[in-house]
Amino acid sequence: MSDRPVRVRVAPSPTGDPHVGTAYQALFNYTFARSRAGKLILRIEDTDRARSTPESEAAILESLSWLGIEWDEGPDVGGPHAPYRQSERVVIYRQHARQLLDAGSAYRSFISKQALDQLRADQREQGWQGFFDAEGREMSREQSDRRADSGEPFVIRLKTPLDGDCVMKDLLRGEVSKEWAQIDDQILIKSDGYPTYHLANVVDDHLMGISHVIRGEEWISSLPKHLLLYEAFGWQPPVFCHLPLLRNPDKSKLSKRKNPVSIGYYQRAGYLPQALLNFLGLLGWSMPSGEEKFTIDEMIAEFRLEDVSLGGPVFDLRKLRWLNGRYIREDHDARSLRLALENWALNATRLESILPLAQPRMDALSDWGYLTAFFLADEEPFDPTDLKLKGKTADELAALLQTVIWRLEQQRDFTPEALQQTFRELSDSLEIKLRDLTLPLYVALTGKTASTPLFQSMAILGSDIVRMRIARAVDALGGLSSKKLRELEKQYEARFGTRG
């Protein structure tokens, strides 16, 4: 363990829905910081300019706050190491990249994309698992400067050793080694002048005084590049601790194909934040007493980072639902449960958004129940035989509904007007009448072939619930194989552009 003051960070990318994996890592960083009287920093890694959005950043902050995770420094609260958005720190990264160029630890690579693909293929044939640009590595600094000054496009790459092993230390795994020959000369600055994750991550962690990097095990393969950067700059590296990846029940990596992964989904589906945090804690750690229900304060009091389990944690929705039920039954009396329900969905704002949709269909107040039940449910049952679209087989309809899911993943404006426009564009592109296209969606979302106005209902349900219900309809139709999904994704990108 490091004897430096404990400073840890969670660094999500604002490129989509807030992910439960982000919450999982944030929880362990937060718990460790609080158990050691340390600080938690929230840093937004938004150098992916094509995919990062302010809406996604706002959703991340809101979701983590809903869970009860508090950070000491960040883009919303400030701090001594501001700014905390990487897009606002680009000049810092360029300065550090120039330091590496000056020291000979990095080089400019002017190779074209076409030549790069060919060179990489040639090196693979020669048995080289990593990649390097020999011409760029050997080019004199004078020639490199001259070509750059002339406006020729280039990237800046890290110069990795061509032989030997990198020996790394992980807090949970001990020593791990990897051959340098298996590692690319990593791009540090892209041709547009923006940094890659690797440079920005290391520079920020050092400048922000991060003592421990607690992140997912998928980053172990990148650790040699990060350690090489620390060495090149002459900096002391932090302690690295790579958490085991969350898994689906079949032990595959947690993915939205098989489980809801958006924090917002669980919030809208009526899960309590305390229960979700408790569940995430159980996925990598356990109380010494063996008690499975515990508060965040109780976890902090008993937590040791070395005790994190390396077993593949399974994100089991049944276990989460069981734990959530314990919180509802054991931690609430009638009054506090009423308040929780009001805070969740039974409040004036939400009810008044539903009433105009139900009122035209009500003959008695008691009609309210069956007309609006789907607004207050996690999963709405439906008859699979009602999932039909004129002229389409079940497989074709499943593919079409998957296309709708992907389109909705990109839909940041979830108002009725924006949704109606999106579905008009979809119906035109797919050459399906809008009226026909909406029929299976009514079934998937409401459990009925006809219900309250679709786009207004979708806006109230929210993107997370809508996409999950459509995904369940895809499964009810027989699902889509991995091969079919790959083919469908190519068709989607050809028609609508990259999924992002």
Secondary structure, DSSP 4 states (H G I P E B T S, - for coil): ---SPPEEEE----SSSPBHHHHHHHHHHHHHHHHTT-EEEE-B----TTT--HHHHHHHHHHHHHHT---SBBTTTB-TT---BGGG-HHHHHHHHHHHHHHTSEEEE---HHHHHHHHHHHHHTT--S---HHHHHS-HHHHHHHHHTT---EEEE---SSSEEEEEETTTEEEEEEGGGS---EEE-TTSPBPHHHHHHHHHHHTT--EEEEEGGGGGGHHHHHHHHHHHT----EEEEEPPPB-TTSSBP-TTTS--BHHHHHHTT--HHHHHHHHHHTT---TT--S---HHHHHHH--GGG---S--B--HHHHHHHHHHHHHHS--HHHHHHHHHHHT-SHHHHHHHHHHHGGG-SSTTHHHHHHGGGG-SS----GGG---TT--HHHHHHHHHHHHHHHHT----SHHHHHHHHHHHHHHHT--HHHHHHHHHHHHHSSSS-S-HHHHHHHH-HHHHHHHHHHHHHHTT---HHHHHHHHHHHHHHH----
